[in-house]
Amino acid sequence: MDSISTSVAEIHMDKEGIVHIHFPIKNVKMTVEDSRKIYEGRMQLANKDGKQLIIADLRTNPNPDRGAREFTKSTEMVNTTKTMALLVGGPISKMLGNFFIGFNKGDFPVRLFTEKEKAIKWLKKYK
């Protein structure tokens, strides 16, 4: 299986092994259950070692509640993420991206990008 949809996100793994997370609904509200479903979708696409290179497209400004935000720093998330690129478009998504980076405890590299190609190039360095 190389593509999974949840109620708030579309998740797929490309031929390079990079997991893409896209939020098709603008300003979609996300709960902890939504975050868990995204995590479960990622795990269905998992690499052999369980650590993934992830690009999350935040340009539609997903709106996570407190529980969803807390889940982003959970042991499950940290233990299964090698590195994460956050694709942002404007000031709101950049603020959201910086928020996610603030939760990163240094367990894996996270960086903001405005261009998808540059984000993918950066992620490939961690393969």
N, C-alpha and C positions, 0 to 999 in steps of 0.2 A: 504494500500500500504506500503510495507516495503523495497523497493529498487527503486532508481531513478538514471538515467544516464543523464549527460549533455555532451556537446562536449569536456569538459576537465576533468570531475570527475565522479566517481561512488560513490553514497551515499546510505547507508543502515542503518537501526536501528536493533541492535541485540535484543535478548530476554531479556536482562538486561536493555534495554532502552538507550543504548549508541549509538550515531550516529557516524558511520565510514565514513570518507571521504578519498577516494583514487584517486590518479592521475595516471592513467595507462600509459600515454604517457610520456616518459622521456623528461625532459626539456621543457614541454609544456608551451607555452606563454599564459598568462591569462590577459584578459581585465576586466574592471569594469563590463561589461555585464556578463562575465563568473562568476565573484564573486556573482553577483546578482542571477544568475541561481542556483548556489550552495546554496545560502541563501534560495531561493524559494523552492528548493528541501528539504532542512532541515525543512522548515515550513510545508511541506506536511507530514512529518514524526513526527511533533511536539508532545511533551508530553502535557498532559492536562494543566500544568501551563506555557507552552511555553518556559521554561528554559531547555536547553539540556546539557548533558554530551557529549563531542565531542572528538574523536580521529582523528587527521588529519595525514595521512601518507605522509610525505614529502621526502621519500627516493628516489623518482624519480626526485627530484629537480624541482618542478613547478616554473615557472618564471613569477611572477605577474608584470604587468606594474604599473605605479604610481596610476592610478585610482583604480586598483584592490587592491593595498596596502592600499589606503585611505579608501576603503570600509570596510576593516577589523577592523577599529576603529569607524565605524558608530554606531549610536544609535541603529539601528535595530540589529546589530550583538551583541552589548554589552547587550541589553535587553533580548536577547533570548539564551544567553550562561551562563550556570551555572559554568562550568569549561572546560578546554581544555588541552588535552595531545597531544604533537607533537612528532610523531615518526620520528626519523632521523637516517641516516645510516653512513654518513661520514662528512668530514669538510664542504662541500658545503651545504648539507642539515642542518647541525648544524648552519651554518651562517644564513641560511634562517629562521630556527626556532628561533634563537635569535632575528632576525629582527621582527618576529611576536610578540615575547614576549615584545620587545621594544614598540610596539604599545599598549599593554595591559596597561590600565591606572589604574590597580589595581581593576577593577570592577569585575573580576573573576580570580580564580587561573589558571595559565598556567605553564606547566612543560614539559621539553624535556625528551624523553626516546629513548633508542636504542633497547629495547625489548618490543614487543607488550603486552605480558602477564603482565609485571610490570606496563605498562601504564594503562591497564584495571583495574588492582587491585587498583591502585591509584584513578582512576575515581570512582570506586564503593564506595569509602569512602565518596563521595559527594552525594550519592543517597538520 
